Amino acid sequence: MLSSIDKPHFSHEMAVRDYELDRYGVINNAVYQNYLEHTRHLFLESHGVIFVDLFECGYSPVITKAELEYRSSLKSRDEFVVNLQLAVLSKVKFVFLQEILSLPEKKLIISAKITGTILDSSGRPCFPDSFQELRSFLTHNIKSVQ
């Protein structure tokens, strides 16, 4: 089982939209990854990492590994929160620990461990200068990840 997040670095509340349901009336499991990605992007943007700017400078953010543990399902109009905690594995990789909890009861729906990097124009992993604020944040808020 993936670890739970005690103190998230970032949280984002959302609600299920009807078009995200599968024919059984629950969220298609691929949609949960959209929720996780949207929250990661909001977190990064809140720390000065803008995806359009990365692409214009020749950088490509990529996910190299996604571990998801599905615990329950969401249905139409359910409200939920996506929590995020960030830790660094090395100088060129990062790990997001994420969870989706139903609201208001905070029942665990999904736990995830997402590993990623940024590739430069030659395809090598790197952290662009725009990650400077994020590096400072990490220095003060790191929780080690196994």
MODELLER restraints for C-alpha pairs under 7 A, 6 or more apart:
rsr = mdl.restraints
at = mdl.atoms
rsr.add(forms.Gaussian(group=physical.xy_distance, feature=features.Distance(at['CA:2:A'], at['CA:111:A']), mean=6.24, stdev=0.5))
rsr.add(forms.Gaussian(group=physical.xy_distance, feature=features.Distance(at['CA:2:A'], at['CA:112:A']), mean=6.78, stdev=0.5))
rsr.add(forms.Gaussian(group=physical.xy_distance, feature=features.Distance(at['CA:5:A'], at['CA:85:A']), mean=6.89, stdev=0.5))
rsr.add(forms.Gaussian(group=physical.xy_distance, feature=features.Distance(at['CA:8:A'], at['CA:83:A']), mean=5.72, stdev=0.5))
rsr.add(forms.Gaussian(group=physical.xy_distance, feature=features.Distance(at['CA:8:A'], at['CA:84:A']), mean=5.32, stdev=0.5))
rsr.add(forms.Gaussian(group=physical.xy_distance, feature=features.Distance(at['CA:8:A'], at['CA:85:A']), mean=4.99, stdev=0.5))
rsr.add(forms.Gaussian(group=physical.xy_distance, feature=features.Distance(at['CA:9:A'], at['CA:84:A']), mean=5.85, stdev=0.5))
rsr.add(forms.Gaussian(group=physical.xy_distance, feature=features.Distance(at['CA:9:A'], at['CA:85:A']), mean=4.98, stdev=0.5))
rsr.add(forms.Gaussian(group=physical.xy_distance, feature=features.Distance(at['CA:10:A'], at['CA:43:A']), mean=6.36, stdev=0.5))
rsr.add(forms.Gaussian(group=physical.xy_distance, feature=features.Distance(at['CA:10:A'], at['CA:83:A']), mean=5.93, stdev=0.5))
rsr.add(forms.Gaussian(group=physical.xy_distance, feature=features.Distance(at['CA:10:A'], at['CA:84:A']), mean=5.21, stdev=0.5))
rsr.add(forms.Gaussian(group=physical.xy_distance, feature=features.Distance(at['CA:10:A'], at['CA:85:A']), mean=6.77, stdev=0.5))
rsr.add(forms.Gaussian(group=physical.xy_distance, feature=features.Distance(at['CA:11:A'], at['CA:81:A']), mean=6.55, stdev=0.5))
rsr.add(forms.Gaussian(group=physical.xy_distance, feature=features.Distance(at['CA:11:A'], at['CA:82:A']), mean=5.55, stdev=0.5))
rsr.add(forms.Gaussian(group=physical.xy_distance, feature=features.Distance(at['CA:11:A'], at['CA:83:A']), mean=4.43, stdev=0.5))
rsr.add(forms.Gaussian(group=physical.xy_distance, feature=features.Distance(at['CA:11:A'], at['CA:84:A']), mean=6.18, stdev=0.5))
rsr.add(forms.Gaussian(group=physical.xy_distance, feature=features.Distance(at['CA:12:A'], at['CA:39:A']), mean=6.34, stdev=0.5))
rsr.add(forms.Gaussian(group=physical.xy_distance, feature=features.Distance(at['CA:12:A'], at['CA:81:A']), mean=5.51, stdev=0.5))
rsr.add(forms.Gaussian(group=physical.xy_distance, feature=features.Distance(at['CA:12:A'], at['CA:82:A']), mean=5.29, stdev=0.5))
rsr.add(forms.Gaussian(group=physical.xy_distance, feature=features.Distance(at['CA:12:A'], at['CA:83:A']), mean=6.68, stdev=0.5))
rsr.add(forms.Gaussian(group=physical.xy_distance, feature=features.Distance(at['CA:13:A'], at['CA:80:A']), mean=5.72, stdev=0.5))
rsr.add(forms.Gaussian(group=physical.xy_distance, feature=features.Distance(at['CA:13:A'], at['CA:81:A']), mean=4.20, stdev=0.5))
rsr.add(forms.Gaussian(group=physical.xy_distance, feature=features.Distance(at['CA:13:A'], at['CA:82:A']), mean=6.33, stdev=0.5))
rsr.add(forms.Gaussian(group=physical.xy_distance, feature=features.Distance(at['CA:14:A'], at['CA:79:A']), mean=5.85, stdev=0.5))
rsr.add(forms.Gaussian(group=physical.xy_distance, feature=features.Distance(at['CA:14:A'], at['CA:80:A']), mean=5.56, stdev=0.5))
rsr.add(forms.Gaussian(group=physical.xy_distance, feature=features.Distance(at['CA:14:A'], at['CA:81:A']), mean=6.18, stdev=0.5))
rsr.add(forms.Gaussian(group=physical.xy_distance, feature=features.Distance(at['CA:15:A'], at['CA:77:A']), mean=5.64, stdev=0.5))
rsr.add(forms.Gaussian(group=physical.xy_distance, feature=features.Distance(at['CA:15:A'], at['CA:78:A']), mean=5.52, stdev=0.5))
rsr.add(forms.Gaussian(group=physical.xy_distance, feature=features.Distance(at['CA:15:A'], at['CA:79:A']), mean=4.20, stdev=0.5))
rsr.add(forms.Gaussian(group=physical.xy_distance, feature=features.Distance(at['CA:15:A'], at['CA:80:A']), mean=6.02, stdev=0.5))
rsr.add(forms.Gaussian(group=physical.xy_distance, feature=features.Distance(at['CA:16:A'], at['CA:75:A']), mean=6.73, stdev=0.5))
rsr.add(forms.Gaussian(group=physical.xy_distance, feature=features.Distance(at['CA:16:A'], at['CA:76:A']), mean=5.45, stdev=0.5))
rsr.add(forms.Gaussian(group=physical.xy_distance, feature=features.Distance(at['CA:16:A'], at['CA:77:A']), mean=4.71, stdev=0.5))
rsr.add(forms.Gaussian(group=physical.xy_distance, feature=features.Distance(at['CA:16:A'], at['CA:78:A']), mean=5.41, stdev=0.5))
rsr.add(forms.Gaussian(group=physical.xy_distance, feature=features.Distance(at['CA:16:A'], at['CA:79:A']), mean=6.45, stdev=0.5))
rsr.add(forms.Gaussian(group=physical.xy_distance, feature=features.Distance(at['CA:17:A'], at['CA:76:A']), mean=6.14, stdev=0.5))
rsr.add(forms.Gaussian(group=physical.xy_distance, feature=features.Distance(at['CA:17:A'], at['CA:77:A']), mean=6.01, stdev=0.5))
rsr.add(forms.Gaussian(group=physical.xy_distance, feature=features.Distance(at['CA:18:A'], at['CA:76:A']), mean=5.51, stdev=0.5))
rsr.add(forms.Gaussian(group=physical.xy_distance, feature=features.Distance(at['CA:20:A'], at['CA:27:A']), mean=5.79, stdev=0.5))
rsr.add(forms.Gaussian(group=physical.xy_distance, feature=features.Distance(at['CA:20:A'], at['CA:28:A']), mean=6.76, stdev=0.5))
rsr.add(forms.Gaussian(group=physical.xy_distance, feature=features.Distance(at['CA:20:A'], at['CA:31:A']), mean=6.76, stdev=0.5))
rsr.add(forms.Gaussian(group=physical.xy_distance, feature=features.Distance(at['CA:21:A'], at['CA:27:A']), mean=4.48, stdev=0.5))
rsr.add(forms.Gaussian(group=physical.xy_distance, feature=features.Distance(at['CA:21:A'], at['CA:28:A']), mean=5.95, stdev=0.5))
rsr.add(forms.Gaussian(group=physical.xy_distance, feature=features.Distance(at['CA:22:A'], at['CA:28:A']), mean=5.33, stdev=0.5))
rsr.add(forms.Gaussian(group=physical.xy_distance, feature=features.Distance(at['CA:25:A'], at['CA:75:A']), mean=6.39, stdev=0.5))
rsr.add(forms.Gaussian(group=physical.xy_distance, feature=features.Distance(at['CA:26:A'], at['CA:73:A']), mean=6.43, stdev=0.5))
rsr.add(forms.Gaussian(group=physical.xy_distance, feature=features.Distance(at['CA:26:A'], at['CA:74:A']), mean=5.90, stdev=0.5))
rsr.add(forms.Gaussian(group=physical.xy_distance, feature=features.Distance(at['CA:26:A'], at['CA:75:A']), mean=4.76, stdev=0.5))
rsr.add(forms.Gaussian(group=physical.xy_distance, feature=features.Distance(at['CA:27:A'], at['CA:73:A']), mean=6.76, stdev=0.5))
rsr.add(forms.Gaussian(group=physical.xy_distance, feature=features.Distance(at['CA:27:A'], at['CA:74:A']), mean=5.91, stdev=0.5))
rsr.add(forms.Gaussian(group=physical.xy_distance, feature=features.Distance(at['CA:27:A'], at['CA:75:A']), mean=6.21, stdev=0.5))
rsr.add(forms.Gaussian(group=physical.xy_distance, feature=features.Distance(at['CA:36:A'], at['CA:82:A']), mean=6.87, stdev=0.5))
rsr.add(forms.Gaussian(group=physical.xy_distance, feature=features.Distance(at['CA:39:A'], at['CA:82:A']), mean=6.79, stdev=0.5))
rsr.add(forms.Gaussian(group=physical.xy_distance, feature=features.Distance(at['CA:47:A'], at['CA:133:A']), mean=6.00, stdev=0.5))
rsr.add(forms.Gaussian(group=physical.xy_distance, feature=features.Distance(at['CA:47:A'], at['CA:134:A']), mean=5.68, stdev=0.5))
rsr.add(forms.Gaussian(group=physical.xy_distance, feature=features.Distance(at['CA:48:A'], at['CA:130:A']), mean=6.48, stdev=0.5))
rsr.add(forms.Gaussian(group=physical.xy_distance, feature=features.Distance(at['CA:48:A'], at['CA:133:A']), mean=6.76, stdev=0.5))
rsr.add(forms.Gaussian(group=physical.xy_distance, feature=features.Distance(at['CA:49:A'], at['CA:130:A']), mean=5.66, stdev=0.5))
rsr.add(forms.Gaussian(group=physical.xy_distance, feature=features.Distance(at['CA:49:A'], at['CA:131:A']), mean=6.25, stdev=0.5))
rsr.add(forms.Gaussian(group=physical.xy_distance, feature=features.Distance(at['CA:54:A'], at['CA:60:A']), mean=6.84, stdev=0.5))
rsr.add(forms.Gaussian(group=physical.xy_distance, feature=features.Distance(at['CA:58:A'], at['CA:120:A']), mean=6.22, stdev=0.5))
rsr.add(forms.Gaussian(group=physical.xy_distance, feature=features.Distance(at['CA:58:A'], at['CA:121:A']), mean=5.06, stdev=0.5))
rsr.add(forms.Gaussian(group=physical.xy_distance, feature=features.Distance(at['CA:59:A'], at['CA:118:A']), mean=6.47, stdev=0.5))
rsr.add(forms.Gaussian(group=physical.xy_distance, feature=features.Distance(at['CA:59:A'], at['CA:119:A']), mean=5.55, stdev=0.5))
rsr.add(forms.Gaussian(group=physical.xy_distance, feature=features.Distance(at['CA:59:A'], at['CA:120:A']), mean=4.70, stdev=0.5))
rsr.add(forms.Gaussian(group=physical.xy_distance, feature=features.Distance(at['CA:59:A'], at['CA:121:A']), mean=5.93, stdev=0.5))
rsr.add(forms.Gaussian(group=physical.xy_distance, feature=features.Distance(at['CA:60:A'], at['CA:118:A']), mean=5.52, stdev=0.5))
rsr.add(forms.Gaussian(group=physical.xy_distance, feature=features.Distance(at['CA:60:A'], at['CA:119:A']), mean=5.03, stdev=0.5))
rsr.add(forms.Gaussian(group=physical.xy_distance, feature=features.Distance(at['CA:60:A'], at['CA:120:A']), mean=6.56, stdev=0.5))
rsr.add(forms.Gaussian(group=physical.xy_distance, feature=features.Distance(at['CA:61:A'], at['CA:117:A']), mean=5.95, stdev=0.5))
rsr.add(forms.Gaussian(group=physical.xy_distance, feature=features.Distance(at['CA:61:A'], at['CA:118:A']), mean=4.31, stdev=0.5))
rsr.add(forms.Gaussian(group=physical.xy_distance, feature=features.Distance(at['CA:61:A'], at['CA:119:A']), mean=6.25, stdev=0.5))
rsr.add(forms.Gaussian(group=physical.xy_distance, feature=features.Distance(at['CA:62:A'], at['CA:116:A']), mean=5.53, stdev=0.5))
rsr.add(forms.Gaussian(group=physical.xy_distance, feature=features.Distance(at['CA:62:A'], at['CA:117:A']), mean=5.60, stdev=0.5))
rsr.add(forms.Gaussian(group=physical.xy_distance, feature=features.Distance(at['CA:62:A'], at['CA:118:A']), mean=6.06, stdev=0.5))
rsr.add(forms.Gaussian(group=physical.xy_distance, feature=features.Distance(at['CA:63:A'], at['CA:115:A']), mean=5.84, stdev=0.5))
rsr.add(forms.Gaussian(group=physical.xy_distance, feature=features.Distance(at['CA:63:A'], at['CA:116:A']), mean=4.11, stdev=0.5))
rsr.add(forms.Gaussian(group=physical.xy_distance, feature=features.Distance(at['CA:63:A'], at['CA:117:A']), mean=6.57, stdev=0.5))
rsr.add(forms.Gaussian(group=physical.xy_distance, feature=features.Distance(at['CA:64:A'], at['CA:115:A']), mean=5.63, stdev=0.5))
rsr.add(forms.Gaussian(group=physical.xy_distance, feature=features.Distance(at['CA:64:A'], at['CA:116:A']), mean=5.03, stdev=0.5))
rsr.add(forms.Gaussian(group=physical.xy_distance, feature=features.Distance(at['CA:65:A'], at['CA:114:A']), mean=5.90, stdev=0.5))
rsr.add(forms.Gaussian(group=physical.xy_distance, feature=features.Distance(at['CA:65:A'], at['CA:115:A']), mean=5.04, stdev=0.5))
rsr.add(forms.Gaussian(group=physical.xy_distance, feature=features.Distance(at['CA:65:A'], at['CA:116:A']), mean=6.84, stdev=0.5))
rsr.add(forms.Gaussian(group=physical.xy_distance, feature=features.Distance(at['CA:66:A'], at['CA:113:A']), mean=6.05, stdev=0.5))
rsr.add(forms.Gaussian(group=physical.xy_distance, feature=features.Distance(at['CA:66:A'], at['CA:114:A']), mean=4.62, stdev=0.5))
rsr.add(forms.Gaussian(group=physical.xy_distance, feature=features.Distance(at['CA:66:A'], at['CA:115:A']), mean=6.38, stdev=0.5))
rsr.add(forms.Gaussian(group=physical.xy_distance, feature=features.Distance(at['CA:67:A'], at['CA:112:A']), mean=5.46, stdev=0.5))
rsr.add(forms.Gaussian(group=physical.xy_distance, feature=features.Distance(at['CA:67:A'], at['CA:113:A']), mean=5.11, stdev=0.5))
rsr.add(forms.Gaussian(group=physical.xy_distance, feature=features.Distance(at['CA:67:A'], at['CA:114:A']), mean=6.28, stdev=0.5))
rsr.add(forms.Gaussian(group=physical.xy_distance, feature=features.Distance(at['CA:68:A'], at['CA:110:A']), mean=6.82, stdev=0.5))
rsr.add(forms.Gaussian(group=physical.xy_distance, feature=features.Distance(at['CA:68:A'], at['CA:111:A']), mean=5.87, stdev=0.5))
rsr.add(forms.Gaussian(group=physical.xy_distance, feature=features.Distance(at['CA:68:A'], at['CA:112:A']), mean=4.39, stdev=0.5))
rsr.add(forms.Gaussian(group=physical.xy_distance, feature=features.Distance(at['CA:68:A'], at['CA:113:A']), mean=6.62, stdev=0.5))
rsr.add(forms.Gaussian(group=physical.xy_distance, feature=features.Distance(at['CA:69:A'], at['CA:110:A']), mean=5.63, stdev=0.5))
rsr.add(forms.Gaussian(group=physical.xy_distance, feature=features.Distance(at['CA:69:A'], at['CA:111:A']), mean=5.27, stdev=0.5))
rsr.add(forms.Gaussian(group=physical.xy_distance, feature=features.Distance(at['CA:69:A'], at['CA:112:A']), mean=6.23, stdev=0.5))
rsr.add(forms.Gaussian(group=physical.xy_distance, feature=features.Distance(at['CA:70:A'], at['CA:109:A']), mean=6.26, stdev=0.5))
rsr.add(forms.Gaussian(group=physical.xy_distance, feature=features.Distance(at['CA:70:A'], at['CA:110:A']), mean=4.76, stdev=0.5))
rsr.add(forms.Gaussian(group=physical.xy_distance, feature=features.Distance(at['CA:70:A'], at['CA:111:A']), mean=6.84, stdev=0.5))
rsr.add(forms.Gaussian(group=physical.xy_distance, feature=features.Distance(at['CA:71:A'], at['CA:108:A']), mean=6.46, stdev=0.5))
rsr.add(forms.Gaussian(group=physical.xy_distance, feature=features.Distance(at['CA:71:A'], at['CA:109:A']), mean=5.00, stdev=0.5))
rsr.add(forms.Gaussian(group=physical.xy_distance, feature=features.Distance(at['CA:71:A'], at['CA:110:A']), mean=5.66, stdev=0.5))
rsr.add(forms.Gaussian(group=physical.xy_distance, feature=features.Distance(at['CA:72:A'], at['CA:108:A']), mean=6.95, stdev=0.5))
rsr.add(forms.Gaussian(group=physical.xy_distance, feature=features.Distance(at['CA:72:A'], at['CA:109:A']), mean=4.58, stdev=0.5))
rsr.add(forms.Gaussian(group=physical.xy_distance, feature=features.Distance(at['CA:73:A'], at['CA:109:A']), mean=6.02, stdev=0.5))
rsr.add(forms.Gaussian(group=physical.xy_distance, feature=features.Distance(at['CA:79:A'], at['CA:102:A']), mean=6.13, stdev=0.5))
rsr.add(forms.Gaussian(group=physical.xy_distance, feature=features.Distance(at['CA:79:A'], at['CA:103:A']), mean=5.33, stdev=0.5))
rsr.add(forms.Gaussian(group=physical.xy_distance, feature=features.Distance(at['CA:80:A'], at['CA:100:A']), mean=6.70, stdev=0.5))
rsr.add(forms.Gaussian(group=physical.xy_distance, feature=features.Distance(at['CA:80:A'], at['CA:101:A']), mean=5.50, stdev=0.5))
rsr.add(forms.Gaussian(group=physical.xy_distance, feature=features.Distance(at['CA:80:A'], at['CA:102:A']), mean=4.26, stdev=0.5))
rsr.add(forms.Gaussian(group=physical.xy_distance, feature=features.Distance(at['CA:80:A'], at['CA:103:A']), mean=4.83, stdev=0.5))
rsr.add(forms.Gaussian(group=physical.xy_distance, feature=features.Distance(at['CA:81:A'], at['CA:100:A']), mean=5.70, stdev=0.5))
rsr.add(forms.Gaussian(group=physical.xy_distance, feature=features.Distance(at['CA:81:A'], at['CA:101:A']), mean=5.38, stdev=0.5))
rsr.add(forms.Gaussian(group=physical.xy_distance, feature=features.Distance(at['CA:81:A'], at['CA:102:A']), mean=6.50, stdev=0.5))
rsr.add(forms.Gaussian(group=physical.xy_distance, feature=features.Distance(at['CA:81:A'], at['CA:103:A']), mean=6.86, stdev=0.5))
rsr.add(forms.Gaussian(group=physical.xy_distance, feature=features.Distance(at['CA:82:A'], at['CA:98:A']), mean=6.88, stdev=0.5))
rsr.add(forms.Gaussian(group=physical.xy_distance, feature=features.Distance(at['CA:82:A'], at['CA:99:A']), mean=5.67, stdev=0.5))
rsr.add(forms.Gaussian(group=physical.xy_distance, feature=features.Distance(at['CA:82:A'], at['CA:100:A']), mean=4.51, stdev=0.5))
rsr.add(forms.Gaussian(group=physical.xy_distance, feature=features.Distance(at['CA:82:A'], at['CA:101:A']), mean=6.52, stdev=0.5))
rsr.add(forms.Gaussian(group=physical.xy_distance, feature=features.Distance(at['CA:83:A'], at['CA:98:A']), mean=5.46, stdev=0.5))
rsr.add(forms.Gaussian(group=physical.xy_distance, feature=features.Distance(at['CA:83:A'], at['CA:99:A']), mean=5.32, stdev=0.5))
rsr.add(forms.Gaussian(group=physical.xy_distance, feature=features.Distance(at['CA:83:A'], at['CA:100:A']), mean=6.45, stdev=0.5))
rsr.add(forms.Gaussian(group=physical.xy_distance, feature=features.Distance(at['CA:84:A'], at['CA:96:A']), mean=6.53, stdev=0.5))
rsr.add(forms.Gaussian(group=physical.xy_distance, feature=features.Distance(at['CA:84:A'], at['CA:97:A']), mean=5.71, stdev=0.5))
rsr.add(forms.Gaussian(group=physical.xy_distance, feature=features.Distance(at['CA:84:A'], at['CA:98:A']), mean=4.51, stdev=0.5))
rsr.add(forms.Gaussian(group=physical.xy_distance, feature=features.Distance(at['CA:84:A'], at['CA:99:A']), mean=6.81, stdev=0.5))
rsr.add(forms.Gaussian(group=physical.xy_distance, feature=features.Distance(at['CA:85:A'], at['CA:96:A']), mean=5.77, stdev=0.5))
rsr.add(forms.Gaussian(group=physical.xy_distance, feature=features.Distance(at['CA:85:A'], at['CA:97:A']), mean=5.08, stdev=0.5))
rsr.add(forms.Gaussian(group=physical.xy_distance, feature=features.Distance(at['CA:85:A'], at['CA:98:A']), mean=6.37, stdev=0.5))
rsr.add(forms.Gaussian(group=physical.xy_distance, feature=features.Distance(at['CA:86:A'], at['CA:95:A']), mean=5.89, stdev=0.5))
rsr.add(forms.Gaussian(group=physical.xy_distance, feature=features.Distance(at['CA:86:A'], at['CA:96:A']), mean=4.67, stdev=0.5))
rsr.add(forms.Gaussian(group=physical.xy_distance, feature=features.Distance(at['CA:86:A'], at['CA:97:A']), mean=6.21, stdev=0.5))
rsr.add(forms.Gaussian(group=physical.xy_distance, feature=features.Distance(at['CA:87:A'], at['CA:94:A']), mean=6.19, stdev=0.5))
rsr.add(forms.Gaussian(group=physical.xy_distance, feature=features.Distance(at['CA:87:A'], at['CA:95:A']), mean=5.34, stdev=0.5))
rsr.add(forms.Gaussian(group=physical.xy_distance, feature=features.Distance(at['CA:87:A'], at['CA:96:A']), mean=6.50, stdev=0.5))
rsr.add(forms.Gaussian(group=physical.xy_distance, feature=features.Distance(at['CA:87:A'], at['CA:142:A']), mean=5.44, stdev=0.5))
rsr.add(forms.Gaussian(group=physical.xy_distance, feature=features.Distance(at['CA:87:A'], at['CA:143:A']), mean=5.82, stdev=0.5))
rsr.add(forms.Gaussian(group=physical.xy_distance, feature=features.Distance(at['CA:87:A'], at['CA:144:A']), mean=6.19, stdev=0.5))
rsr.add(forms.Gaussian(group=physical.xy_distance, feature=features.Distance(at['CA:87:A'], at['CA:145:A']), mean=6.42, stdev=0.5))
rsr.add(forms.Gaussian(group=physical.xy_distance, feature=features.Distance(at['CA:88:A'], at['CA:94:A']), mean=4.51, stdev=0.5))
rsr.add(forms.Gaussian(group=physical.xy_distance, feature=features.Distance(at['CA:88:A'], at['CA:95:A']), mean=5.82, stdev=0.5))
rsr.add(forms.Gaussian(group=physical.xy_distance, feature=features.Distance(at['CA:89:A'], at['CA:95:A']), mean=6.75, stdev=0.5))
rsr.add(forms.Gaussian(group=physical.xy_distance, feature=features.Distance(at['CA:92:A'], at['CA:117:A']), mean=6.09, stdev=0.5))
rsr.add(forms.Gaussian(group=physical.xy_distance, feature=features.Distance(at['CA:92:A'], at['CA:125:A']), mean=5.69, stdev=0.5))
rsr.add(forms.Gaussian(group=physical.xy_distance, feature=features.Distance(at['CA:92:A'], at['CA:126:A']), mean=5.15, stdev=0.5))
rsr.add(forms.Gaussian(group=physical.xy_distance, feature=features.Distance(at['CA:92:A'], at['CA:127:A']), mean=6.19, stdev=0.5))
rsr.add(forms.Gaussian(group=physical.xy_distance, feature=features.Distance(at['CA:93:A'], at['CA:115:A']), mean=6.98, stdev=0.5))
rsr.add(forms.Gaussian(group=physical.xy_distance, feature=features.Distance(at['CA:93:A'], at['CA:116:A']), mean=5.69, stdev=0.5))
rsr.add(forms.Gaussian(group=physical.xy_distance, feature=features.Distance(at['CA:93:A'], at['CA:117:A']), mean=4.72, stdev=0.5))
rsr.add(forms.Gaussian(group=physical.xy_distance, feature=features.Distance(at['CA:94:A'], at['CA:115:A']), mean=5.72, stdev=0.5))
rsr.add(forms.Gaussian(group=physical.xy_distance, feature=features.Distance(at['CA:94:A'], at['CA:116:A']), mean=5.46, stdev=0.5))
rsr.add(forms.Gaussian(group=physical.xy_distance, feature=features.Distance(at['CA:94:A'], at['CA:117:A']), mean=6.20, stdev=0.5))
rsr.add(forms.Gaussian(group=physical.xy_distance, feature=features.Distance(at['CA:95:A'], at['CA:113:A']), mean=6.72, stdev=0.5))
rsr.add(forms.Gaussian(group=physical.xy_distance, feature=features.Distance(at['CA:95:A'], at['CA:114:A']), mean=5.50, stdev=0.5))
rsr.add(forms.Gaussian(group=physical.xy_distance, feature=features.Distance(at['CA:95:A'], at['CA:115:A']), mean=4.40, stdev=0.5))
rsr.add(forms.Gaussian(group=physical.xy_distance, feature=features.Distance(at['CA:95:A'], at['CA:116:A']), mean=6.42, stdev=0.5))
rsr.add(forms.Gaussian(group=physical.xy_distance, feature=features.Distance(at['CA:96:A'], at['CA:113:A']), mean=5.77, stdev=0.5))
rsr.add(forms.Gaussian(group=physical.xy_distance, feature=features.Distance(at['CA:96:A'], at['CA:114:A']), mean=5.03, stdev=0.5))
rsr.add(forms.Gaussian(group=physical.xy_distance, feature=features.Distance(at['CA:96:A'], at['CA:115:A']), mean=6.40, stdev=0.5))
rsr.add(forms.Gaussian(group=physical.xy_distance, feature=features.Distance(at['CA:97:A'], at['CA:112:A']), mean=5.82, stdev=0.5))
rsr.add(forms.Gaussian(group=physical.xy_distance, feature=features.Distance(at['CA:97:A'], at['CA:113:A']), mean=4.69, stdev=0.5))
rsr.add(forms.Gaussian(group=physical.xy_distance, feature=features.Distance(at['CA:97:A'], at['CA:114:A']), mean=6.44, stdev=0.5))
rsr.add(forms.Gaussian(group=physical.xy_distance, feature=features.Distance(at['CA:98:A'], at['CA:111:A']), mean=5.83, stdev=0.5))
rsr.add(forms.Gaussian(group=physical.xy_distance, feature=features.Distance(at['CA:98:A'], at['CA:112:A']), mean=5.03, stdev=0.5))
rsr.add(forms.Gaussian(group=physical.xy_distance, feature=features.Distance(at['CA:98:A'], at['CA:113:A']), mean=6.33, stdev=0.5))
rsr.add(forms.Gaussian(group=physical.xy_distance, feature=features.Distance(at['CA:99:A'], at['CA:110:A']), mean=5.38, stdev=0.5))
rsr.add(forms.Gaussian(group=physical.xy_distance, feature=features.Distance(at['CA:99:A'], at['CA:111:A']), mean=4.29, stdev=0.5))
rsr.add(forms.Gaussian(group=physical.xy_distance, feature=features.Distance(at['CA:99:A'], at['CA:112:A']), mean=6.02, stdev=0.5))
rsr.add(forms.Gaussian(group=physical.xy_distance, feature=features.Distance(at['CA:100:A'], at['CA:108:A']), mean=6.22, stdev=0.5))
rsr.add(forms.Gaussian(group=physical.xy_distance, feature=features.Distance(at['CA:100:A'], at['CA:109:A']), mean=5.38, stdev=0.5))
rsr.add(forms.Gaussian(group=physical.xy_distance, feature=features.Distance(at['CA:100:A'], at['CA:110:A']), mean=5.07, stdev=0.5))
rsr.add(forms.Gaussian(group=physical.xy_distance, feature=features.Distance(at['CA:100:A'], at['CA:111:A']), mean=6.54, stdev=0.5))
rsr.add(forms.Gaussian(group=physical.xy_distance, feature=features.Distance(at['CA:101:A'], at['CA:107:A']), mean=5.21, stdev=0.5))
rsr.add(forms.Gaussian(group=physical.xy_distance, feature=features.Distance(at['CA:101:A'], at['CA:108:A']), mean=4.65, stdev=0.5))
rsr.add(forms.Gaussian(group=physical.xy_distance, feature=features.Distance(at['CA:101:A'], at['CA:109:A']), mean=5.44, stdev=0.5))
rsr.add(forms.Gaussian(group=physical.xy_distance, feature=features.Distance(at['CA:102:A'], at['CA:108:A']), mean=6.64, stdev=0.5))
rsr.add(forms.Gaussian(group=physical.xy_distance, feature=features.Distance(at['CA:102:A'], at['CA:109:A']), mean=6.67, stdev=0.5))
rsr.add(forms.Gaussian(group=physical.xy_distance, feature=features.Distance(at['CA:117:A'], at['CA:125:A']), mean=6.15, stdev=0.5))
rsr.add(forms.Gaussian(group=physical.xy_distance, feature=features.Distance(at['CA:118:A'], at['CA:125:A']), mean=5.41, stdev=0.5))
rsr.add(forms.Gaussian(group=physical.xy_distance, feature=features.Distance(at['CA:118:A'], at['CA:126:A']), mean=5.52, stdev=0.5))
rsr.add(forms.Gaussian(group=physical.xy_distance, feature=features.Distance(at['CA:118:A'], at['CA:127:A']), mean=6.17, stdev=0.5))
rsr.add(forms.Gaussian(group=physical.xy_distance, feature=features.Distance(at['CA:119:A'], at['CA:125:A']), mean=4.44, stdev=0.5))
rsr.add(forms.Gaussian(group=physical.xy_distance, feature=features.Distance(at['CA:119:A'], at['CA:126:A']), mean=5.90, stdev=0.5))
rsr.add(forms.Gaussian(group=physical.xy_distance, feature=features.Distance(at['CA:120:A'], at['CA:126:A']), mean=6.39, stdev=0.5))
